[in-house]
Amino acid sequence: MRKPFPSSLISIIALSLLMSACGHKKINTGSAETGGKKGLLVLSAEWVKDKGTKYDLNFEMRNESDKDIIVMLNDMECSQGDQHGVLKHTFFNTGERTIDFRKGQTKRFLMVCDLGVKAVGAYKITVNRVYDNPESDGAQKGKVIAKDLVWTFDNHK
């Protein structure tokens, strides 16, 4: 006859699983943590959640220009410290690939940066190119009006 599994051991295992699952806390970035280019496209994030080999963030982009503009998701990069990752939308990677902004419009996205390995250092999102949208149709890219706009947050300061 087998000995029953001790209930105290089951409780310890359940508690440690619960604690490890809840170990990822949102880090409030503060409103002063903005990047991008004033008067064109301002970048910010309300929070970042480090999950070891990836991090989630609530990312915001605000068009401060007097033009309609376009940012392509594949023109955006993410990193933590020296480790570069792949930036995607968090909900099954659904969401805008062509991110179009009307004059003065703000958009928020839940995104994930998949680094592949555990990294340390500042969180960073780079918008490599911002396009004019001369037709104001949200689809037709015009000329590149800005390059390499960066948002960073370092909670290790």
Secondary structure, DSSP 8 states (H G I E B T S, - for coil): ------HHHHHHHHHHHHHHHT---EEE--TT-EEEETTTEEEEEEEEEE-SSEEEEEEEEEE-SSS-EEEEGGGEEEEETTEEEEEEETTTT-S-SEEEE-TT-EEEEEEEEE-SS---S-EEEEEEEEEE-TT-SSS----EEEEEEEEEE-TT-
